[in-house]
Amino acid sequence: MKKMFSFLNGFISGALVGGLVMLLFTPDSGEGFRDSVKEKILNLKNEISDAAQEKRVELESELTKLRQY
């Protein structure tokens, strides 16, 4: 089990590093590509933040209901 976890950890780490290196050395326009990546990251961050806020409101509502009992 420990060997499998170690292998998966190395595989995922290698894939991430490889992906980042590929993004940095892509032949596409540097500034335009960086802007599009930055925009996608900001959109992802906003989506995660919105989802977390919705879940927080939902959980607070459930907690209020449970406290009333």
C-alpha positions in Angstrom: 0.0 0.0 0.0 2.8 2.4 0.9 4.5 1.7 -2.5 1.3 2.4 -4.3 0.7 5.7 -2.5 4.3 6.7 -3.2 4.0 5.9 -6.9 0.7 7.8 -7.2 2.2 10.8 -5.4 5.1 10.8 -7.7 3.0 10.4 -10.8 0.6 13.2 -9.9 3.5 15.5 -8.9 5.3 14.7 -12.1 2.2 15.4 -14.2 1.7 18.8 -12.5 5.3 19.8 -12.9 5.2 18.6 -16.6 2.0 20.5 -17.2 3.4 23.7 -15.7 6.7 23.4 -17.7 4.6 22.8 -20.9 2.5 25.9 -20.2 5.6 28.0 -19.6 7.3 26.9 -22.8 4.3 26.9 -25.1 4.9 28.4 -28.5 1.8 30.5 -28.2 2.0 34.3 -27.7 3.5 34.6 -24.2 1.6 37.6 -22.9 -1.7 36.5 -24.4 -1.4 33.0 -23.1 -0.5 34.2 -19.6 -3.5 36.5 -19.7 -5.8 33.7 -20.7 -4.4 31.4 -18.0 -4.7 34.1 -15.4 -8.3 34.7 -16.4 -9.1 31.0 -16.2 -7.5 30.8 -12.7 -9.4 33.8 -11.5 -12.7 32.4 -12.9 -12.0 29.0 -11.1 -11.2 30.9 -7.9 -14.4 32.8 -8.1 -16.4 29.7 -8.8 -14.9 27.9 -5.9 -15.5 30.9 -3.6 -19.1 31.1 -4.7 -19.7 27.4 -4.2 -18.1 27.6 -0.7 -20.3 30.6 0.2 -23.4 28.8 -1.0 -22.5 25.7 1.0 -21.7 27.8 4.1 -25.2 29.4 3.9 -26.8 26.0 3.5 -24.9 24.5 6.4 -25.6 27.5 8.6 -29.3 27.1 7.8 -29.2 23.4 8.7 -27.4 24.2 11.9 -30.0 26.7 12.9 -32.7 24.2 12.3 -30.9 21.6 14.4 -30.4 24.0 17.2 -34.2 24.7 17.4 -34.9 21.1 18.3 
